[in-house]
């Protein structure tokens, strides 16, 4: 069970390309990220990446009206039918050509996809099991150019399709007597969106040049007449029409061929459209293109996004401007509105931004952005609650591992960030950059409070901080020196020389004041901080050293070299204790433009990053490959190899190139096919490997830049070309009993529990090691019996009970009950556990992480309740003062009236 890790979440990337979709309840937004999809729960403040992946980047997503199914279509037209309930793939299908949009009918019985200049209507998969989930119903022809968008009427009787040929086509889902197809013109550029009015055939069309046409229909939805059944002989003749190679794989459905010019005599009894208004968005001579649009039928709200990053909100049909705002300097690629019409989601593919805007309060519900270029480094906080990443864009981002959101971004660096790390307290982040600075950031006030620099400008390639958090060291790429600073004063303490090549990695011994430095000069040097930074030992290797890491107890050192070997050393005696040949495990892929095979290219490849597991028994390694390997150190064998991506949109994914892409003149990847979608073709400079991720011709290479194990031992993370991937321990995968006996069964455990022998029942449950049964037994114990049960537990089970409690804190609502268990166990066995602190550290940190998260949540809730009580008291006091003031004024008026009355009567008497 120890290595039963599975993909858990994807951080660092929130949107790439494709359409955004809100769930039917309007509380969550579905965003395509590369070849995966991520669900952002806006009210629960959590993100979740589904464990399903397409072979290429997702281009469009269609969501069923009940929110149970989604259709994901990639760049080449391969589709996956995914259950959003079980998070699994139900069916696979291939449309043979790129698909531009997918849309389910409001009743959920049909869905339409558009590819080339054709619209295909399929029967939607039902709740029953079917042999073929995608059954073709009708094929609609009409547009002369590529189709761009789809919209349905509310009763699912008709749908509209927009096209790049500047026309919009209205088709009947059934063959209505008075509406089979209708073509609408009136535009001078490609159609971006077409939207039906609520419960009507009236339609709005929006084009790329910023024009809006309002079309009125002379017939209502109730006025559509059903057509009498056709002669069967004619149908048989019609079914023999050859559909061509592109449709050979599909069941032959009915074909409807639309014509732009038809006979006027035929149209007398047919539905007619007339254009009643035309409006323009760019009245002030602003020629930026309209790139996306969305319409909410119930509140008549039209949202349009432009290439400059500006969006407009208009009220239709009067075309009144409600709001206009610039959210980015990149084009808005996708817009979606939730069911209530309160929240609007925007996706900007240029910078990978995802924004959810509440237009009535003019505030952000969600504002997330990943790293623009690839991530280079990551580090876990000591409690495993946070992750920090550094990227080539010069940004340092901090992520919450529970929610999956980035909550702070530091932008002080002016060049690529090479390394990031946490101090032992967990409240200070250090980052080294190629701009020649090492910066310290405070997670309390979210500010850069220290900046460390060298006497002369140098590029820092590695960074390390000692266990006390007082000594900061950074290695240089160009001067081959190591710089030592004091965190307290910010002063440069020493400059260490001795290496004859660039410093590639630094690492402090967690238990001693020893610094290990790795260099391209084929040596690892151990420097003693207490002895004026003198070289304690020099470890000589056969190849350039790329990475170095100490075991958590500091008694072993792992070194990764350029020859693909991972060697293990005893740092005290400078003796090699073992080695692993890992070059063949990397399994390199062949890039599209490579002249040599992947097997030949792998000879020069190696691991570039490595780290120890939390218990120190295994090592995790990654490099310029799509694989991450876990090795057992003592046995020196490969335990498991994780494939981090199956996305063929990335380069170097396949071992062998496709022969169909090779011509006598070379690879077809060298050919730039046609113009780009937005700004034409951008010609890349020779030798440039990095580029704009939103550009059509950019194909990044798959690689793993950094791997780290969580201090809790429950998960590990890797920064890759895809983003920040997190793999968590899957306890449900393996049956892992402990000292199991033939008499220990669930029924026997429940029988002992019924007899109120709680300690015995707990021991039996942990021997069977079924989590749900353990939870049942633990929660059956009365809270006043916890002390007695804890004191009668054998020591060997205390660690297991604490580990269960740490995992139970994450999901259970019985917070106080489990806190009583935790407190009592630590009070009774704390001293004994301390003697085995090295081995138990991951479990204790896991427990600390769970408790810290609950502490923060409860403290926020208490603060909010205190504020509300103070507010209520202040309001009541204010009202009390107001009432007392009113009563005092009333009494004064009464006294004045009484005195006036007495004076009048005394005057009368006199």
C-alpha atoms as one frame of an Amber mdcrd trajectory, in Angstrom:
protein
   0.000   0.000   0.000   2.946   2.299   0.581   3.351   3.086  -3.105  -0.309
   2.965  -4.186  -0.248   6.595  -5.285  -2.747   7.872  -7.862  -3.285  11.180
  -9.639  -5.040  13.531  -7.237  -5.078  17.107  -8.579  -3.592  19.488 -11.114
  -2.499  22.924  -9.877  -0.617  25.710 -11.572  -2.861  25.766 -14.656  -6.525
  26.818 -14.565  -7.411  27.276 -18.247  -5.691  26.616 -21.583  -8.199  26.693
 -24.432 -11.751  25.568 -25.231 -15.118  26.599 -23.837 -16.005  27.132 -20.167
 -19.232  25.592 -18.808 -21.179  26.183 -15.603 -22.821  23.204 -13.901 -26.677
  23.248 -13.899 -26.800  24.439 -10.258 -24.542  27.388 -11.178 -22.155  26.802
  -8.247 -19.223  25.301 -10.166 -17.430  25.968 -13.443 -15.854  23.330 -15.688
 -12.598  24.413 -17.335 -10.485  22.509 -19.899  -6.806  22.418 -18.852  -4.613
  20.765 -21.470  -5.970  17.263 -22.002  -7.846  17.225 -18.678 -10.820  19.087
 -17.199 -10.923  20.814 -13.814 -14.074  21.525 -11.803 -13.898  24.706  -9.681
 -16.415  24.625  -6.802 -17.009  28.341  -6.264 -19.050  28.119  -3.051 -16.979
  25.346  -1.466 -13.749  27.133  -2.533 -12.181  23.968  -3.932 -10.839  22.716
  -7.248 -10.821  19.156  -8.524  -9.162  17.748 -11.649 -10.844  14.664 -13.066
  -8.712  11.511 -13.431  -9.651  11.237 -17.128  -7.476  12.459 -19.977  -7.808
  12.752 -23.748  -4.952  11.967 -26.134  -4.659  15.630 -27.228  -5.664  19.016
 -25.798  -9.400  19.406 -25.145 -10.992  21.778 -27.673 -14.649  21.775 -26.632
 -16.803  20.510 -23.766 -20.529  19.766 -23.892 -22.415  19.458 -20.594 -25.758
  17.635 -20.322 -28.690  19.646 -18.853 -28.851  17.470 -15.722 -25.092  17.830
 -15.150 -24.410  14.080 -15.058 -22.590  13.703 -18.415 -19.952  15.639 -20.328
 -18.589  15.163 -23.838 -14.904  16.081 -24.222 -13.572  16.490 -27.759  -9.851
  16.922 -28.492  -8.005  18.678 -31.328  -8.389  15.813 -33.807 -12.047  15.037
 -33.059 -11.635  12.116 -30.629 -14.432  12.294 -28.043 -14.838  10.920 -24.524
 -18.218  10.549 -22.840 -17.491  11.179 -19.142 -19.732  10.640 -16.124 -19.431
  13.641 -13.791 -20.846  11.532 -10.965 -18.350   8.646 -11.029 -15.561  10.703
 -12.699 -15.006   7.909 -15.232 -15.075   7.400 -19.016 -18.260   5.708 -20.259
 -17.687   5.696 -24.017 -15.121   6.681 -26.650 -15.874   7.924 -30.159 -14.023
   9.586 -33.041 -15.598  12.266 -35.239 -12.653  11.940 -37.691 -12.196  15.715
 -38.036 -11.731  18.648 -35.613 -14.966  19.637 -33.860 -15.713  23.333 -33.250
 -18.575  23.116 -30.739 -20.802  20.642 -28.869 -24.226  21.460 -27.426 -26.893
  19.308 -25.742 -30.575  20.064 -26.336 -32.406  21.506 -23.279 -34.464  18.302
 -22.908 -31.244  16.239 -22.946 -32.421  13.856 -25.685 -30.153  15.080 -28.514
 -26.838  16.815 -28.951 -25.345  18.632 -31.953 -21.694  18.855 -32.949 -20.270
  21.094 -35.682 -17.285  20.137 -37.834 -16.160  21.567 -41.154 -19.315  23.070
 -42.698 -21.621  20.362 -41.335 -23.821  20.045 -38.229 -24.389  16.485 -36.954
 -27.241  15.674 -34.564 -26.897  12.577 -32.374 -29.200  10.806 -29.943 -27.890
  11.660 -26.486 -26.798   8.681 -24.358 -29.532   7.723 -21.907 -29.487   6.337
 -18.401 -29.636   2.736 -19.692 -26.612   0.772 -20.864 -26.167   0.997 -24.611
 -23.914  -0.773 -27.052 -23.290   2.459 -28.988 -23.748   5.638 -26.975 -23.473
   7.947 -30.034 -26.170   7.213 -32.647 -26.321   9.637 -35.596 -29.807  11.038
 -36.190 -29.444  13.742 -38.871 -26.735  15.493 -40.881 -27.326  19.157 -41.729
 -25.629  20.841 -44.680 -25.900  24.546 -45.478 -22.917  26.741 -44.562 -20.094
  27.030 -47.114 -17.352  27.568 -44.526 -16.473  26.206 -41.071 -19.248  26.245
 -38.455 -18.473  28.108 -35.218 -21.342  28.060 -32.694 -24.637  26.363 -31.749
 -27.747  27.381 -29.789 -31.042  25.568 -29.114 -34.579  26.841 -28.574 -36.016
  26.229 -25.089 -38.324  23.411 -26.253 -35.549  21.636 -28.276 -37.546  21.919
 -31.528 -34.935  23.949 -33.440 -31.289  24.909 -33.267 -29.135  27.586 -34.903
 -25.610  27.226 -36.293 -23.217  30.138 -36.981 -20.511  29.953 -39.616 -17.346
  31.670 -40.809 -19.096  32.384 -44.135 -20.969  35.215 -42.291 -24.290  33.346
 -42.313 -26.439  31.827 -39.563 -28.610  28.800 -40.255 -31.751  27.845 -38.326
 -32.537  24.118 -38.579 -35.478  22.104 -37.299 -34.568  19.210 -35.012 -37.483
  17.448 -36.694 -38.665  17.962 -40.281 -41.306  20.611 -39.597 -43.700  21.394
 -42.456 -42.999  25.140 -42.235 -39.321  25.043 -41.085 -36.601  22.678 -42.301
 -33.822  25.248 -42.614 -33.514  29.035 -42.858 -30.437  31.105 -43.759 -29.744
  34.527 -42.186 -27.146  36.934 -43.574 -26.588  40.594 -42.732 -23.007  40.319
 -41.419 -19.616  41.223 -42.893 -17.453  38.895 -40.765 -17.475  35.414 -39.169
 -20.294  34.656 -36.718 -19.078  34.394 -33.102 -22.413  33.670 -31.405 -26.087
  33.073 -32.204 -28.721  33.100 -29.437 -32.440  32.387 -29.411 -34.742  34.553
 -27.315 -36.590  32.804 -24.454 -39.500  30.632 -25.687 -39.257  32.167 -29.136
 -37.740  31.718 -32.587 -36.433  35.301 -32.502 -32.653  35.233 -32.708 -29.626
  37.463 -32.063 -26.441  37.021 -34.108 -23.034  38.485 -33.190 -20.118  38.693
 -35.645 -16.363  39.121 -35.255 -16.369  42.735 -36.498 -18.551  43.785 -33.535
 -21.989  43.802 -35.166 -25.221  42.573 -33.555 -28.282  41.729 -35.650 -31.747
  41.299 -34.135 -33.964  38.904 -36.132 -37.698  38.613 -35.602 -39.667  35.526
 -36.645 -43.302  35.731 -37.801 -44.042  32.341 -36.213 -43.928  31.221 -32.604
 -42.629  27.887 -31.353 -46.231  26.638 -31.103 -46.728  27.524 -34.761 -44.313
  24.836 -36.019 -46.362  22.224 -37.914 -45.405  18.576 -37.955 -44.848  17.024
 -41.355 -46.924  14.056 -42.626 -44.962  10.763 -42.870 -43.099  10.192 -46.146
 -43.418   7.275 -48.540 -41.131   4.427 -47.469 -39.924   3.771 -51.033 -38.570
   7.305 -51.300 -36.823   6.918 -47.972 -35.143   3.737 -49.185 -33.870   5.508
 -52.291 -32.637   8.414 -50.208 -30.706   6.185 -47.815 -28.489   4.968 -50.643
 -26.777   8.365 -51.016 -23.008   7.994 -50.589 -21.876   9.994 -47.552 -18.176
  10.034 -48.482 -15.076   8.831 -46.651 -15.441  11.227 -43.724 -18.757   9.719
 -42.647 -18.055   6.093 -43.517 -17.618   5.150 -39.881 -20.969   6.539 -38.752
 -24.475   5.121 -38.985 -26.260   6.682 -41.934 -28.711   9.215 -40.567 -31.110
  11.446 -42.428 -29.506  14.236 -44.484 -30.862  17.776 -44.761 -29.317  19.973
 -47.458 -29.889  23.707 -47.013 -29.790  26.145 -49.941 -29.132  29.854 -49.616
 -31.536  30.827 -52.459 -34.857  28.993 -52.703 -38.033  29.216 -54.714 -40.306
  32.034 -53.470 -43.451  30.037 -54.209 -42.314  27.281 -51.838 -41.719  29.805
 -49.023 -45.230  31.286 -48.878 -46.336  29.024 -46.040 -42.929  28.747 -44.420
 -41.428  30.552 -41.426 -40.024  33.994 -42.274 -37.367  36.084 -40.534 -36.898
  39.839 -40.780 -34.037  41.937 -39.384 -35.515  44.560 -37.065 -32.297  46.154
 -35.776 -28.527  46.208 -36.193 -26.120  47.529 -33.554 -22.344  48.013 -33.444
 -20.016  47.557 -30.446 -17.014  49.473 -31.841 -18.581  52.878 -32.439 -15.476
  54.867 -31.488 -13.290  53.470 -34.237 -11.839  50.748 -32.028 -11.017  47.964
 -34.467 -10.280  45.226 -31.967 -12.095  41.988 -32.823 -14.986  40.479 -30.924
 -13.731  37.023 -29.886 -16.445  35.486 -27.683 -20.043  36.013 -26.605 -22.660
  34.538 -24.240 -26.345  35.304 -23.660 -28.641  34.679 -20.686 -32.200  34.237
 -21.949 -34.105  34.877 -18.712 -32.540  38.234 -17.812 -31.780  39.220 -21.461
 -28.092  39.810 -20.693 -25.537  39.736 -23.525 -21.847  39.480 -22.585 -19.213
  40.035 -25.278 -15.427  39.681 -25.011 -12.815  41.294 -27.234  -9.233  40.676
 -28.335  -8.000  43.565 -26.156  -9.274  41.918 -22.946 -12.317  44.207 -22.617
 -15.803  42.827 -22.035 -19.225  44.534 -22.382 -22.558  43.783 -20.718 -25.657
  44.800 -22.705 -29.370  44.569 -22.024 -31.289  43.228 -25.041 -33.239  43.932
 -27.195 -32.724  47.692 -26.455 -28.904  47.273 -26.539 -28.364  49.340 -23.370
 -24.767  49.192 -22.062 -24.813  48.028 -18.441 -21.111  47.651 -17.768 -17.711
  47.609 -19.457 -14.417  46.497 -17.949 -10.917  45.423 -18.987  -9.832  42.238
 -17.213  -6.669  41.421 -19.173  -4.407  42.561 -22.000  -5.008  39.236 -23.785
  -7.974  38.126 -25.894 -10.980  36.685 -24.057 -11.299  33.201 -25.529 -14.423
  31.929 -23.759 -17.406  33.301 -21.810 -20.082  31.443 -19.830 -22.990  32.634
 -17.639 -24.429  30.574 -14.773 -28.121  29.608 -14.494 -29.118  32.539 -12.232
 -27.288  35.076 -14.410 -25.285  36.449 -11.457 -21.846  35.032 -12.264 -19.925
  35.311 -15.542 -16.848  33.154 -16.235 -14.090  34.425 -18.545 -11.196  32.400
 -19.936  -8.073  34.067 -21.400  -5.905  31.461 -23.123  -2.951  33.826 -23.687
  -2.014  34.041 -19.998  -3.984  31.023 -18.750  -6.423  33.166 -16.743  -9.785
  32.102 -15.325 -12.048  34.786 -13.841 -15.553  34.560 -12.407 -17.176  37.999
 -12.124 -20.342  38.913 -10.200 -21.619  41.754 -12.363 -24.242  43.161  -9.976
 -21.825  43.726  -7.066 -18.897  44.299  -9.495 -16.610  41.918  -7.618 -14.539
  38.812  -8.352 -15.837  35.440  -7.190 -12.720  33.700  -8.532  -9.516  35.099
  -9.996  -6.852  32.538 -10.827  -3.880  32.491 -13.177  -1.201  29.870 -13.663
   2.435  30.403 -14.578   2.724  31.873 -18.062   5.815  29.813 -18.918   6.787
  26.449 -17.498   7.268  25.890 -13.758  10.841  25.264 -12.664  10.764  24.497
  -8.947   8.453  23.620  -6.071   8.605  23.089  -2.309   6.210  21.841   0.379
   5.673  23.718   3.629   6.796  21.751   6.733   3.184  20.818   7.595   2.344
  19.896   3.976  -0.529  22.397   3.845   0.998  24.741   1.238   3.023  24.431
  -1.939   5.220  27.140  -3.431   6.201  27.170  -7.118   8.611  29.280  -9.141
   8.439  29.696 -12.905  10.218  31.031 -15.947   7.843  34.027 -15.857   9.626
  35.311 -12.711   6.618  34.723 -10.445   6.496  32.915  -7.107   3.064  31.434
  -6.355   1.788  29.836  -3.147  -0.935  27.168  -3.417  -3.226  25.643  -0.806
  -3.053  21.839  -1.191  -6.555  21.365   0.282  -8.434  23.827  -1.955  -6.089
  23.744  -4.961  -6.138  27.548  -5.293  -3.268  30.032  -5.452  -3.764  32.598
  -2.675  -0.714  34.847  -3.160   1.630  35.704  -6.055   4.960  37.505  -5.622
   6.197  39.343  -8.721   9.371  41.037  -7.436  11.790  38.956  -9.526  12.686
  40.368 -12.947  13.941  37.103 -14.454  13.315  33.355 -14.293  13.022  31.845
 -10.800  15.410  28.887 -10.487  14.672  27.524  -6.976  12.091  28.056  -4.214
  12.067  26.685  -0.663  10.379  27.087   2.740  12.165  27.703   6.030  11.555
  25.300   8.932   8.913  27.612  10.468   6.779  27.455   7.312   6.078  31.200
   7.288   9.038  32.338   5.175   9.603  31.504   1.497  12.993  31.924  -0.183
  13.484  32.135  -3.938  16.617  32.381  -6.079  16.510  33.872  -9.552  18.621
  34.439 -12.626  18.211  38.208 -11.994  21.014  37.938  -9.387  18.881  38.150
  -6.236  17.649  35.815  -3.507  14.426  37.094  -1.967  12.660  36.211   1.295
   8.866  36.539   1.469   6.749  36.738   4.617   3.524  34.684   4.570   2.000
  36.716   7.413   2.093  40.104   5.700   2.647  38.829   2.126   5.671  41.018
   1.416   9.298  40.755   0.309  11.131  41.592   3.564  14.711  40.579   2.597
  16.677  40.772  -0.643  20.085  39.095  -0.716  22.586  40.109  -3.418  26.172
  39.268  -4.313  29.089  41.773  -4.603  29.055  41.362  -8.376  26.081  40.434
 -10.539  25.684  36.666 -10.900  22.953  34.217 -11.843  21.805  31.946  -8.999
  20.987  28.386 -10.039  20.392  26.722  -6.649  19.397  27.589  -3.096  19.379
  26.007   0.380  18.454  27.142   3.894  19.575  25.416   7.100  17.202  23.758
   9.590  17.229  26.797  11.914  16.264  29.141   9.071  19.133  31.501   9.900
  21.699  30.646   7.195  20.839  31.104   3.498  23.138  29.793   0.766  22.926
  30.116  -3.038  25.105  28.687  -5.798  26.211  30.574  -8.893  26.106  29.427
 -12.499  28.848  31.648 -13.873  31.349  32.366 -11.054  31.374  28.800  -9.537
  30.986  30.278  -6.025  28.616  29.672  -3.100  27.292  32.741  -1.255  26.294
  32.596   2.421  23.951  35.187   4.018  22.425  35.752   7.445  18.627  35.783
   7.438  18.543  37.947  10.556  20.715  40.797   9.295  20.578  40.231   5.534
  24.390  40.592   5.316  26.714  38.494   3.187  28.683  36.314   5.614  31.005
  34.429   3.300  31.780  33.492  -0.298  32.931  29.858  -0.652  35.234  28.937
  -3.505  36.554  25.535  -4.473  34.393  24.180  -7.277  35.729  24.359 -10.828
  32.352  24.283 -12.591  28.822  25.744 -12.243  27.067  24.868  -8.978  24.062
  22.694  -9.850  22.560  21.859  -6.451  22.823  22.696  -2.732  21.391  20.886
   0.280  21.775  21.308   4.069  21.946  18.291   6.374  18.668  18.419   8.409
  20.413  17.263  11.609  23.857  18.914  11.389  25.441  22.132  10.187  26.804
  20.517   7.006  26.195  21.905   3.499  26.479  19.612   0.456  27.210  21.287
  -2.900  27.084  19.538  -6.282  28.873  20.848  -9.348  29.549  20.119 -12.995
  33.199  19.518 -12.039  32.211  15.886 -11.111  32.452  16.454  -7.357  30.179
  16.850  -4.330  31.756  18.863  -1.517  30.646  18.807   2.124  31.223  22.126
   3.927  31.252  22.394   7.732  29.424  25.522   8.874  30.883  25.336  12.405
  34.485  25.092  11.111  34.584  28.339   9.085  33.079  26.653   6.001  36.061
  24.402   5.431  35.732  21.415   3.124  34.989  18.438   5.319  34.861  15.835
   2.528  35.027  15.760  -1.286  33.072  13.011  -3.062  34.368  12.300  -6.586
  32.044  10.907  -9.247  32.493   9.726 -12.833  30.261  12.383 -14.380  28.868
  15.876 -13.887  26.631  16.088 -10.806  23.126  17.475 -11.382  21.242  17.032
  -8.095  21.953  16.196  -4.455  19.616  15.443  -1.523  20.006  14.424   2.149
  17.856  11.752   3.760  15.427  13.217   6.381  17.595  11.827   9.211  20.770
  13.240   7.604  22.621   9.895   7.563  22.622   9.359   3.808  23.224  11.465
   0.715  21.715  10.789  -2.744  23.501  12.135  -5.829  22.197  12.189  -9.433
  24.835  12.438 -12.168  24.866  13.094 -15.901  25.599   9.427 -16.712  22.087
   8.503 -15.455  23.257   6.961 -12.181  21.909   7.710  -8.722  24.570   7.007
  -6.084  24.149   6.860  -2.308  26.850   7.985   0.128  27.552   7.912   3.847
  28.337  11.621   4.531  30.213  10.865   7.760  32.778   8.502   6.238  32.570
   9.655   2.576  31.881   6.052   1.470  29.567   5.040  -1.354  26.867   2.696
  -0.012  24.957   1.919  -3.213  24.016   2.960  -6.733  21.067   2.714  -9.135
  21.383   2.672 -12.927  18.351   4.721 -13.953  19.033   5.755 -17.555  16.876
   2.992 -19.062  13.989   3.795 -16.724  13.712   7.349 -18.084  12.398   5.974
 -21.407  12.869   9.077 -23.509  10.517  10.089 -26.313  11.538  11.259 -29.773
  10.840  14.871 -30.709   9.241  15.651 -34.070  12.389  17.275 -35.458  14.934
  14.883 -33.936  17.371  13.296 -36.415  18.228  10.376 -34.123  16.047   7.727
 -32.496  14.790   7.930 -28.909  17.035   5.016 -27.929  20.139   6.876 -29.107
  18.982  10.157 -27.536  18.445   8.435 -24.162  22.188   7.706 -23.864  22.832
  11.340 -23.055  19.870  11.794 -20.700  19.723  11.613 -16.930  17.722  12.503
 -13.838  17.785  16.238 -13.124  15.791  16.285  -9.891  15.441  13.893  -6.967
  14.174  13.793  -3.380  13.745  11.324  -0.533  10.377  10.041   0.661   9.222
  11.180   4.101  10.340   7.908   5.737  13.679   7.911   3.883  13.252   4.371
   2.511  12.788   5.367  -1.137  13.882   8.064  -3.550  11.820   9.896  -6.186
  13.537  10.965  -9.429  12.518  12.784 -12.622  14.098  14.423 -15.658  13.543
  15.279 -19.329  10.977  12.528 -19.746   7.282  11.830 -19.186   8.116   9.354
 -16.399   8.785   9.807 -12.679  10.461   6.838 -10.965  10.358   5.662  -7.349
  13.300   3.472  -6.251  13.715   1.423  -3.085  17.120   2.399  -1.694  17.985
  -0.714   0.300  16.932  -3.141  -2.447  18.168  -0.753  -5.196  15.249  -1.608
  -7.468  12.570   0.331  -9.333   9.314   0.134  -7.383   7.012   2.068  -9.704
   7.124   4.297 -12.754   4.486   7.045 -13.060   3.490   8.342 -16.489   2.728
  11.986 -15.798   0.993  12.695 -19.112  -0.482  11.010 -22.173  -1.015  14.309
 -24.021   0.247  13.972 -27.597  -0.081  17.751 -28.055   3.263  17.911 -26.230
   6.550  17.114 -27.965   8.748  14.053 -27.177   5.769  11.957 -26.050   6.140
   9.012 -28.443   9.135   6.707 -28.728   8.685   6.223 -32.475   7.634   8.871
 -34.989   4.552   8.294 -37.117   5.712   7.273 -40.605   2.647   8.945 -42.123
   4.056  12.306 -41.021   7.393  11.694 -42.764   7.939  12.703 -46.388  10.949
  12.490 -48.712  11.742  16.105 -47.790  11.540  15.571 -44.011   8.968  15.751
 -41.230   5.594  17.401 -41.870   6.096  19.233 -38.559   8.396  21.618 -40.468
   5.473  22.751 -42.656   3.449  25.700 -41.402  -0.076  24.958 -42.597  -2.184
  28.053 -43.374  -2.804  31.164 -41.312  -3.505  31.246 -37.597  -6.932  31.830
 -36.138  -6.323  35.299 -34.754  -3.294  37.247 -35.936  -1.936  35.149 -38.792
   1.231  33.066 -38.673   4.018  34.117 -36.322   7.390  33.057 -37.732   9.574
  31.604 -34.983  13.195  32.669 -34.726  15.833  29.944 -35.329  16.845  28.184
 -32.122  13.934  29.537 -30.036  12.430  26.671 -28.004  10.151  28.625 -25.709
   7.332  30.703 -27.052   3.805  31.895 -26.574   1.703  28.988 -25.283  -1.417
  30.361 -26.937   0.261  30.435 -30.360  -0.865  27.771 -32.802   2.612  26.578
 -33.794   4.012  26.307 -30.252   4.572  22.706 -29.129   6.245  22.478 -25.709
   8.430  19.519 -24.789   7.344  17.192 -21.990   9.671  17.311 -18.979   9.738
  17.091 -15.182  11.619  20.019 -13.665  11.193  19.286  -9.958   9.781  16.558
  -7.667   9.062  16.786  -3.922   7.559  14.467  -1.332   5.101  15.915   1.166
   6.461  15.915   4.753   3.304  14.013   5.749   4.249  11.151   3.406   0.697
  11.074   2.031   1.442  12.686  -1.342   4.143  13.875  -3.717   4.175  16.625
  -6.351   5.982  17.279  -9.617   6.298  20.445 -11.692   5.910  19.482 -15.331
   5.096  21.011 -18.702   1.432  20.158 -17.974   1.427  22.016 -14.645   1.825
  21.073 -10.997   0.709  17.438 -10.630  -0.136  16.032  -7.193  -0.265  12.282
  -6.535  -1.924  11.146  -3.292  -1.884   7.862  -1.419  -4.909   5.810  -2.437
  -5.875   3.728   0.589  -8.742   2.067  -1.287  -6.505   0.336  -3.824  -4.861
  -2.362  -1.715  -6.087  -4.710   1.021  -3.294  -4.408   3.594  -4.110  -6.290
   6.835  -1.860  -6.359   9.923  -1.233  -9.670  11.761  -4.491 -11.035  10.372
  -6.024 -14.112  12.008  -8.656 -16.519  10.659 -11.068 -15.523  13.465 -10.975
 -11.783  12.612 -13.949 -10.956  10.409 -16.285  -7.945  10.268 -19.056  -9.926
  11.983 -16.778 -11.036  14.840 -15.553  -7.441  15.319 -19.146  -6.178  15.531
 -19.987  -8.953  17.981 -17.106  -7.914  20.301 -18.175  -4.281  19.911 -21.738
  -5.205  20.904 -20.313  -6.766  24.097 -18.720  -3.367  24.861 -15.144  -4.700
  24.747 -13.981  -1.555  22.985 -10.189  -1.963  23.210 -10.366  -5.508  21.832
 -12.696  -4.378  18.995 -10.281  -1.573  18.032  -7.306  -3.987  17.930  -9.277
  -6.454  15.789 -10.430  -3.667  13.423  -6.846  -2.452  12.908  -5.680  -6.001
  12.254  -8.273  -6.309   9.475  -7.378  -2.734   8.413 -10.645  -1.800   6.674
 -11.054   1.960   7.035 -14.873   2.087   7.183 -14.963  -0.649   9.813 -12.288
   1.151  11.886 -14.354   4.334  11.714 -17.489   2.453  12.801 -15.673   0.937
  15.815 -13.993   4.212  16.851 -17.217   6.214  16.675 -19.134   3.587  18.688
 -16.850   4.105  21.708 -18.578   6.484  24.201 -16.603   9.670  24.809 -16.415
   9.001  28.590 -14.751   5.607  27.869 -11.962   7.066  25.688  -9.478   7.435
  28.606  -9.871   3.808  29.659  -9.611   2.463  26.097  -6.478   4.564  25.345
  -4.675   3.368  28.450  -5.388  -0.312  27.593  -4.159  -0.098  23.965  -0.869
  -1.910  23.142   1.925   0.444  22.022   2.152  -1.077  18.558  -1.421   0.114
  17.796  -0.998   3.675  19.101   0.806   4.767  15.919  -1.938   3.202  13.762
  -4.713   4.897  15.756  -2.982   8.291  15.434  -2.572   7.800  11.676  -6.280
   6.965  11.388  -7.186  10.052  13.445  -5.091  12.264  11.121  -6.981  10.977
   8.057 -10.361  11.143   9.877  -9.876  14.848  10.655  -9.925  15.587   6.912
 -13.491  14.359   6.310 -15.262  13.680   9.615 -17.544  16.175  11.341 -16.874
  14.707  14.809 -14.098  17.185  15.528 -14.285  17.325  19.334 -14.666  13.536
  19.655 -11.494  12.855  17.651  -9.658  15.673  19.458 -10.358  13.879  22.764
  -8.814  10.700  21.304  -5.752  12.554  19.985  -5.118  14.490  23.199  -5.409
  11.412  25.409  -3.113   9.267  23.236  -0.417  11.963  23.056  -0.619  12.579
  26.810  -0.227   8.857  27.583   2.330   7.821  24.958   4.044  11.112  24.020
   7.370  10.335  25.704   7.589   6.842  24.186   6.722   8.146  20.732   9.459
  10.784  21.073  12.142   8.099  21.135  11.065   7.013  17.617  10.494  10.555
  16.331  12.532  10.025  13.140  10.327   7.183  11.974   7.051   8.698  13.171
   7.714  12.242  11.895   5.605  11.943   8.666   2.605  10.693  10.661   2.943
  13.467  13.274   3.218  16.106  10.535   0.138  14.654   8.834  -1.733  14.968
  12.131  -0.443  18.525  12.596  -1.577  19.487   9.078  -5.124  18.216   9.727
  -5.338  19.965  13.109  -3.899  23.221  11.735  -6.470  23.312   8.937  -9.347
  22.829  11.399  -7.847  25.420  13.741  -7.764  27.999  10.929 -11.323  27.197
   9.802 -12.782  27.305  13.319 -10.849  30.460  14.245 -12.182  32.243  11.146
 -15.707  31.134  12.031 -15.290  32.319  15.635 -13.909  35.676  14.493 -16.867
  36.107  12.131 -19.342  35.187  14.910 -17.659  37.606  17.342 -17.879  40.355
  14.744 -21.583  39.639  14.166 -22.323  39.628  17.921 -20.452  42.934  18.367
 -22.362  44.386  15.423 -25.711  43.216  16.866 -24.817  44.665  20.296 -23.763
  47.977  18.755 -27.029  48.190  16.801 -29.093  47.367  19.925 -27.178  49.989
  21.980 -27.704  52.563  19.258 -31.421  51.818  19.175 -31.579  51.917  22.999
 -29.886  55.330  23.039 -32.291  56.528  20.347 -35.288  55.316  22.348 -34.001
  56.906  25.575 -33.433  60.177  23.702 -36.991  60.018  22.321 -38.466  59.293
  25.790 -36.484  62.170  27.371 -37.708  64.559  24.651 -41.278  63.325  25.246
 -40.956  63.879  29.019 -39.647  67.429  28.472 -42.582  68.156  26.150 -44.990
  66.773  28.810 -43.391  68.941  31.518 -43.622  72.037  29.275 -47.277  71.340
  28.475 -48.048  70.805  32.223 -46.324  74.087  33.161 -48.231  75.957  30.420
 -51.486  74.434  31.653 -50.804  75.518  35.270 -49.875  79.053  34.200 -53.107
  79.381  32.200 -55.237  78.175  35.122 -53.423  80.461  37.596 -54.054  83.450
  35.259 -57.787  82.562  35.055 -58.033  82.214  38.839 -56.376  85.602  39.392
